[in-house]
Amino acid sequence: MAHQHRDASILERTRLTLDGAHKRIVVVGAVLAVAGLGASWVLGQGEGDGMRHFWFAYLLNFMFLLSLSLGALWFVPLQHLTRSEWSVVIRRIAEIVSGTIPALGLLSIPLLLNLDHVYPWTDAAHMEHSPLLAHKAVFLSPKWFIVRVAVYFTIWTALATLFRRWSLKQDESGDVAYTLRSEKLAGAALIIYGLTQTLAGMDFMMSLDPVWFSTMFGVYWFAGIVVSFFSLMLLLTLGLQRSGRLEGLVTKEHYNDYGRAMFAFVFFWAYIAFSQWMLIWYANIPEETMWFLKRQENGWSTVGYILIFCHWLIPFAGLMSRFTKRRVPLMAFWAVWILVMHWIDLFWLIMPELSPGGVPLRPVDVTLLIGMSGVFIVALGLLAGNRLLIARRDPRLVDSLNFENY
């Protein structure tokens, strides 16, 4: 049965801003940040390893939060490039999430000042005595690493700011020219995004083992970015609607598309993960296979099996049905599930370089997640403010309000 046609007048009957609730969000985030980061520092000092575990855990949670922001930065220009209609009612939420990138840039500074706790290539002697690393010495140097990270965050911040600023200005003027500007920039933005996102993944994670390399690593990182981003978007949208905002604007049709994307990228993540493993194992080149061998011994294989079953097979089966995709509480469950699995995936990528002899799960891993998420929440609250949570005067808004899946 077709839905009753809705026009822009429905916007007058629902709450489109946080109505001052952003102040409470900022306060809650600040409390989590102070408590979480403070507890983490104390726990890190108590490890007795010169804060080495602390900085590995810091990298883990930094990459987790960065993946959410980068997912939003990919999503926004993609919607403009494809002239998407279905996503107009939720695109502003993604614009807010992508706007957290400067906050994550600030969170990267402590890590950049402590690279020697995490990356072996910061030791000049280590680089000089390894023939396999001699040709990487210029690229893998603290100075150029910091320069590259600064370039990444400058580009990401500029792109996120432009798309969000034009969208907000369109709310004021209704000028369709802002949509046209976004569409013109979107193609180039996605190309630049793809290059910088891949290089950032190589820099922050692949270089933890400077000998290892994989041409598929950037795509693997991207797959995790996208599936976790859609999970976050579903939870944020549901949270806003449960608080009485955007009621009647985001429907089961939109949640259905969240589910479709989550289902597709759960499978895509598994496809890339298997392809990367199979090609490297088949070639049997020691510099490549040792990375996987490290993750198949001393308890790490258990984490790998958790990912196979819980990051792929179980959510793949759970998200397959149209019935599930149109049941918002069920989709919220799977969104939380996928975000947890994404964190475990990053744990599996990063932490074996700290402890190849066993799985080093510690309380500081979780307290840092709480503390750094607090910073992320503060940024979300400040960016949302009392501004509109929907692109109210986007020319495709009415089509988005009446979107149906077939």
C-alpha positions as CSV (number, residue, x, y, z in Angstrom):
1,M,0.0,0.0,0.0
2,A,1.4,3.4,-1.0
3,H,2.1,5.9,1.7
4,Q,0.1,9.1,2.0
5,H,1.9,11.9,0.2
6,R,3.7,14.3,2.5
7,D,4.9,17.8,1.8
8,A,7.2,20.2,3.6
9,S,4.3,21.3,5.8
10,I,5.0,18.2,8.0
11,L,8.2,20.0,9.2
12,E,6.0,22.4,11.1
13,R,4.6,19.6,13.2
14,T,7.8,18.1,14.5
15,R,10.9,19.2,16.5
16,L,13.8,19.9,14.2
17,T,16.4,21.1,16.7
18,L,17.9,19.9,20.0
19,D,16.1,22.8,21.8
20,G,18.9,23.4,24.2
21,A,19.6,19.7,24.8
22,H,23.0,20.1,23.2
23,K,24.2,21.7,26.5
24,R,23.4,18.5,28.4
25,I,25.1,16.5,25.7
26,V,28.2,18.6,26.0
27,V,28.2,18.3,29.8
28,V,27.8,14.5,29.7
29,G,30.5,14.2,27.1
30,A,32.9,16.4,29.1
31,V,32.3,14.3,32.3
32,L,33.0,11.1,30.3
33,A,36.1,12.6,28.8
34,V,37.6,13.8,32.1
35,A,36.7,10.7,34.0
36,G,37.7,8.3,31.2
37,L,41.0,9.9,30.3
38,G,41.9,10.5,33.9
39,A,41.3,6.9,34.9
40,S,43.1,5.7,31.8
41,W,46.2,7.7,32.6
42,V,46.3,6.2,36.1
43,L,45.8,2.7,34.8
44,G,48.4,3.2,32.1
45,Q,50.9,4.3,34.8
46,G,50.1,1.2,36.7
47,E,50.9,-1.2,33.8
48,G,54.6,-0.7,34.6
49,D,55.6,-0.9,30.9
50,G,56.5,2.8,30.4
51,M,53.0,3.6,29.2
52,R,53.4,1.4,26.1
53,H,50.1,-0.4,26.5
54,F,48.4,3.0,27.1
55,W,49.5,4.4,23.8
56,F,48.6,1.2,21.8
57,A,45.1,1.4,23.4
58,Y,45.0,5.1,22.6
59,L,45.7,4.3,19.0
60,L,43.1,1.6,19.0
61,N,40.3,3.9,20.2
62,F,41.5,6.9,18.2
63,M,41.1,4.8,15.0
64,F,37.7,3.5,16.1
65,L,36.4,7.1,16.5
66,L,38.2,8.3,13.4
67,S,36.5,5.5,11.3
68,L,33.1,6.9,12.3
69,S,33.9,10.4,11.2
70,L,35.5,9.2,8.0
71,G,32.4,7.2,7.2
72,A,30.4,10.4,7.4
73,L,32.9,12.2,5.3
74,W,32.5,9.6,2.6
75,F,28.7,9.4,2.9
76,V,27.9,13.2,2.5
77,P,29.7,13.8,-0.9
78,L,28.5,10.4,-2.2
79,Q,24.8,11.5,-1.7
80,H,25.5,14.7,-3.6
81,L,27.4,13.0,-6.4
82,T,24.5,10.5,-6.9
83,R,21.9,13.2,-6.4
84,S,20.3,10.9,-3.8
85,E,16.8,11.5,-2.7
86,W,16.3,8.9,0.1
87,S,19.1,10.3,2.3
88,V,18.2,14.0,2.4
89,V,16.2,13.7,5.7
90,I,19.2,12.1,7.5
91,R,22.1,13.8,5.7
92,R,22.4,16.6,8.2
93,I,23.2,14.0,10.9
94,A,26.1,12.7,8.8
95,E,27.3,16.3,8.3
96,I,27.4,16.8,12.0
97,V,29.4,13.5,12.5
98,S,31.9,14.5,9.8
99,G,32.3,17.8,11.6
100,T,34.0,16.0,14.5
101,I,37.1,15.5,12.4
102,P,38.9,18.6,13.9
103,A,38.3,17.2,17.4
104,L,39.9,14.0,16.4
105,G,42.8,16.0,14.9
106,L,43.3,17.4,18.4
107,L,43.2,13.8,19.8
108,S,45.9,12.8,17.4
109,I,48.4,15.3,18.9
110,P,49.2,13.3,22.1
111,L,49.8,10.2,19.9
112,L,52.1,12.2,17.5
113,L,54.1,13.3,20.5
114,N,54.6,9.7,21.6
115,L,55.2,7.8,18.4
116,D,58.2,6.0,19.8
117,H,55.9,4.1,22.2
118,V,54.1,2.5,19.3
119,Y,56.0,2.5,16.1
120,P,59.3,0.6,15.7
121,W,60.4,2.7,12.7
122,T,61.0,5.6,15.1
123,D,64.2,3.8,16.2
124,A,66.9,4.8,13.7
125,A,69.0,1.8,14.6
126,H,66.1,-0.5,13.8
127,M,65.7,1.0,10.4
128,E,69.4,0.9,9.6
129,H,69.9,-2.7,10.4
130,S,67.0,-4.0,8.3
131,P,67.6,-4.2,4.6
132,L,63.9,-4.6,4.0
133,L,63.3,-1.2,5.5
134,A,66.1,0.8,3.9
135,H,64.0,2.0,1.0
136,K,61.2,3.0,3.4
137,A,63.4,5.2,5.7
138,V,62.4,8.5,4.2
139,F,58.7,7.7,4.3
140,L,58.8,6.2,7.7
141,S,60.2,9.0,9.7
142,P,58.5,10.9,12.6
143,K,58.8,14.3,10.8
144,W,57.1,13.1,7.6
145,F,54.6,11.1,9.5
146,I,53.5,14.2,11.4
147,V,53.4,16.2,8.2
148,R,51.2,13.6,6.4
149,V,48.8,13.5,9.4
150,A,48.5,17.3,9.4
151,V,47.7,17.2,5.6
152,Y,45.1,14.5,6.1
153,F,43.2,16.4,8.8
154,T,43.5,19.7,7.0
155,I,41.9,18.2,3.9
156,W,39.2,16.3,5.8
157,T,38.3,19.3,7.8
158,A,38.1,21.5,4.8
159,L,35.8,19.0,3.0
160,A,33.6,18.4,6.0
161,T,33.3,22.2,6.6
162,L,32.4,23.1,3.1
163,F,29.6,20.6,2.6
164,R,28.2,21.4,6.0
165,R,28.5,25.1,5.6
166,W,26.7,25.1,2.2
167,S,24.0,22.9,3.6
168,L,23.4,25.3,6.5
169,K,23.4,28.3,4.2
170,Q,20.8,26.7,2.1
171,D,18.6,26.4,5.2
172,E,18.7,30.2,5.4
173,S,18.3,31.2,1.7
174,G,16.8,28.2,0.0
175,D,19.2,28.9,-2.9
176,V,19.6,25.7,-5.1
177,A,23.1,26.9,-6.0
178,Y,24.4,25.4,-2.8
179,T,23.2,22.0,-3.9
180,L,24.9,22.5,-7.3
181,R,28.1,23.5,-5.6
182,S,28.1,20.4,-3.5
183,E,27.4,18.2,-6.5
184,K,30.3,19.7,-8.4
185,L,32.7,19.2,-5.6
186,A,31.6,15.7,-4.7
187,G,33.4,13.8,-7.3
188,A,36.8,15.3,-6.6
189,A,36.1,15.1,-2.9
190,L,35.6,11.4,-3.0
191,I,38.8,10.8,-5.0
192,I,40.8,12.9,-2.5
193,Y,39.0,11.1,0.4
194,G,39.9,7.7,-1.0
195,L,43.6,8.5,-1.3
196,T,43.9,10.2,2.1
197,Q,41.8,7.6,3.9
198,T,43.9,4.8,2.5
199,L,47.2,6.5,3.3
200,A,46.0,7.2,6.8
201,G,45.2,3.6,7.4
202,M,48.6,2.6,6.1
203,D,50.3,5.2,8.3
204,F,48.5,4.6,11.5
205,M,48.0,0.8,11.4
206,M,49.9,-0.9,8.6
207,S,53.2,0.7,9.6
208,L,53.0,-0.9,13.1
209,D,54.8,-3.7,11.3
210,P,56.9,-1.7,8.9
211,V,58.1,-4.8,7.0
212,W,54.5,-6.0,6.2
213,F,52.5,-4.6,3.3
214,S,49.2,-5.3,1.6
215,T,47.7,-3.5,-1.3
216,M,44.2,-4.5,0.0
217,F,44.6,-3.0,3.4
218,G,43.1,0.3,2.5
219,V,40.0,-1.3,1.2
220,Y,39.8,-3.5,4.3
221,W,40.0,-0.4,6.5
222,F,37.3,1.3,4.3
223,A,34.9,-1.6,4.6
224,G,35.1,-1.4,8.4
225,I,34.6,2.4,8.2
226,V,31.4,2.1,6.2
227,V,29.7,-0.7,8.1
228,S,30.4,1.0,11.5
229,F,29.3,4.4,10.2
230,F,25.8,3.2,9.1
231,S,25.5,1.5,12.5
232,L,26.2,4.8,14.2
233,M,23.8,6.6,11.9
234,L,21.0,4.3,12.7
235,L,21.6,4.7,16.5
236,L,21.8,8.5,16.3
237,T,18.6,8.7,14.2
238,L,16.8,6.4,16.5
239,G,18.0,8.4,19.5
240,L,16.8,11.6,18.0
241,Q,13.4,10.1,17.3
242,R,13.0,8.6,20.7
243,S,13.6,12.1,22.1
244,G,10.7,13.5,20.1
245,R,12.7,14.9,17.2
246,L,12.4,14.2,13.4
247,E,9.2,12.2,14.2
248,G,7.4,11.2,11.0
249,L,10.3,12.4,8.9
250,V,12.6,9.4,9.0
251,T,10.4,6.3,8.4
252,K,10.9,2.5,8.2
253,E,11.8,3.0,4.6
254,H,14.9,4.9,5.6
255,Y,15.8,2.4,8.3
256,N,15.4,-0.3,5.7
257,D,18.1,1.4,3.7
258,Y,20.4,1.6,6.7
259,G,19.9,-2.1,7.0
260,R,20.6,-2.7,3.4
261,A,23.9,-0.8,3.7
262,M,24.9,-2.6,6.9
263,F,24.1,-6.0,5.3
264,A,26.0,-5.2,2.1
265,F,29.1,-3.9,3.9
266,V,29.2,-6.8,6.4
267,F,29.6,-9.1,3.4
268,F,32.0,-6.7,1.7
269,W,34.2,-6.6,4.8
270,A,34.3,-10.4,4.9
271,Y,35.0,-10.6,1.2
272,I,38.0,-8.2,1.4
273,A,39.2,-9.9,4.6
274,F,39.2,-13.3,3.0
275,S,40.7,-12.1,-0.2
276,Q,43.6,-10.4,1.6
277,W,44.3,-13.5,3.7
278,M,44.0,-15.9,0.8
279,L,46.3,-14.0,-1.6
280,I,49.0,-13.4,0.9
281,W,48.9,-17.0,2.2
282,Y,48.9,-18.4,-1.3
283,A,51.9,-16.4,-2.3
284,N,53.7,-17.5,0.9
285,I,56.2,-14.6,1.0
286,P,57.6,-14.5,4.5
287,E,57.5,-10.7,4.8
288,E,53.7,-10.9,4.2
289,T,52.7,-14.2,5.9
290,M,54.4,-13.4,9.2
291,W,51.8,-10.7,9.9
292,F,49.0,-13.3,9.7
293,L,51.0,-16.0,11.5
294,K,51.3,-13.6,14.5
295,R,47.5,-13.4,14.5
296,Q,47.0,-17.2,14.4
297,E,49.1,-18.1,17.5
298,N,49.0,-17.6,21.3
299,G,45.3,-16.9,21.6
300,W,45.0,-14.5,18.7
301,S,43.3,-17.2,16.6
302,T,40.4,-17.1,19.0
303,V,39.9,-13.4,18.2
304,G,40.1,-14.2,14.5
305,Y,37.3,-16.8,14.9
306,I,35.2,-14.3,16.8
307,L,35.5,-12.0,13.8
308,I,34.6,-14.7,11.3
309,F,31.5,-15.7,13.2
310,C,30.4,-12.5,14.9
311,H,31.6,-9.9,12.3
312,W,30.4,-11.8,9.3
313,L,28.3,-15.0,9.6
314,I,26.0,-14.1,12.4
315,P,25.2,-10.5,11.4
316,F,25.0,-11.6,7.7
317,A,22.3,-14.1,8.6
318,G,20.6,-11.7,11.0
319,L,20.5,-8.8,8.6
320,M,19.4,-10.8,5.5
321,S,15.7,-10.6,6.1
322,R,13.5,-7.7,5.0
323,F,11.5,-8.3,8.2
324,T,14.6,-7.5,10.3
325,K,15.4,-4.4,8.4
326,R,12.0,-2.9,9.0
327,R,12.0,-3.6,12.7
328,V,13.8,-0.7,14.2
329,P,14.5,-2.3,17.7
330,L,16.1,-5.3,15.9
331,M,18.2,-3.0,13.7
332,A,19.4,-1.1,16.8
333,F,20.6,-4.4,18.3
334,W,22.5,-5.2,15.2
335,A,24.0,-1.7,15.0
336,V,25.4,-2.1,18.5
337,W,26.6,-5.6,17.7
338,I,28.5,-4.3,14.6
339,L,30.1,-1.4,16.4
340,V,31.4,-3.8,19.0
341,M,32.8,-6.2,16.3
342,H,34.4,-3.2,14.5
343,W,36.2,-2.3,17.7
344,I,37.4,-6.0,18.1
345,D,38.5,-5.9,14.5
346,L,40.7,-2.9,15.1
347,F,41.9,-4.6,18.3
348,W,43.0,-7.6,16.2
349,L,44.7,-5.3,13.7
350,I,46.6,-3.3,16.2
351,M,47.3,-5.1,19.5
352,P,49.3,-8.1,18.3
353,E,52.1,-5.7,17.6
354,L,52.1,-4.9,21.3
355,S,51.7,-8.4,22.6
356,P,52.2,-11.2,20.0
357,G,52.5,-13.7,22.9
358,G,48.9,-13.3,24.1
359,V,45.7,-11.2,24.0
360,P,46.4,-8.1,26.2
361,L,42.9,-6.9,27.0
362,R,43.1,-4.5,29.9
363,P,40.7,-2.1,31.7
364,V,42.6,0.8,30.1
365,D,41.4,-0.3,26.7
366,V,37.8,0.4,27.7
367,T,38.4,3.5,29.9
368,L,40.2,5.1,26.9
369,L,37.2,4.3,24.7
370,I,34.9,6.0,27.3
371,G,37.2,9.0,27.6
372,M,37.8,9.6,23.9
373,S,34.2,8.9,23.1
374,G,33.4,11.7,25.6
375,V,35.4,14.1,23.5
376,F,33.6,12.9,20.4
377,I,30.2,13.5,22.1
378,V,31.2,17.0,23.2
379,A,32.1,17.7,19.5
380,L,28.7,16.3,18.4
381,G,26.8,18.5,20.9
382,L,28.7,21.7,19.9
383,L,28.2,21.0,16.2
384,A,24.5,20.3,16.5
385,G,23.8,23.2,18.8
386,N,20.3,24.6,18.2
387,R,20.7,24.3,14.5
388,L,18.3,22.4,12.3
389,L,18.8,18.6,12.3
390,I,17.5,18.4,8.8
391,A,18.4,20.1,5.5
392,R,15.0,21.9,5.5
393,R,15.3,23.6,2.1
394,D,17.1,21.0,0.1
395,P,15.3,20.7,-3.3
396,R,15.0,17.0,-2.9
397,L,13.5,17.0,0.6
398,V,9.9,16.3,-0.4
399,D,11.1,13.3,-2.4
400,S,13.0,12.0,0.6
401,L,10.0,12.4,2.9
402,N,8.0,10.3,0.5
403,F,10.7,7.7,-0.2
404,E,9.6,4.1,-0.5
405,N,11.4,0.8,-1.0
406,Y,10.1,-1.5,-3.7
